[in-house]
Amino acid sequence: MLAFVLDSVRELLRVSRRVTNLINAMPETTVAHRHIFEALLAREPETARQAMRTHLLTVTDVWTRPVALRRDGNLTRRAGQ
């Protein structure tokens, strides 16, 4: 079942990584994931919930930044952005 779920989101995850790399958001993304992980490890559900909420709000901002998908499948920032 897990393999099916992962397979169904594989392309989304691949594109997500490409966008994250394109806009140089990997350092802040890594920090966000670390905060979530550490809160889970410490069994602090409210801290984990808040860290995840903060991360999702950041991701929403990232995904609304203007980028274009070129015909060759690569992502680029739109001119003037």
VENLIN-V994964 format. One line per field, one symbol per residue. psi: psi as a letter, one per 30 degrees, with the letter a starting at -180 (. if undefined). A space follows every 10 residues. Layout:
psi: ???
This chain:
psi: eeeeeeefge eeeeeeeeee eeghgeeeee eeeeeeeeee efhieeeeee eeeeeeeeee eeffkjlkjl fgflklkkkg .
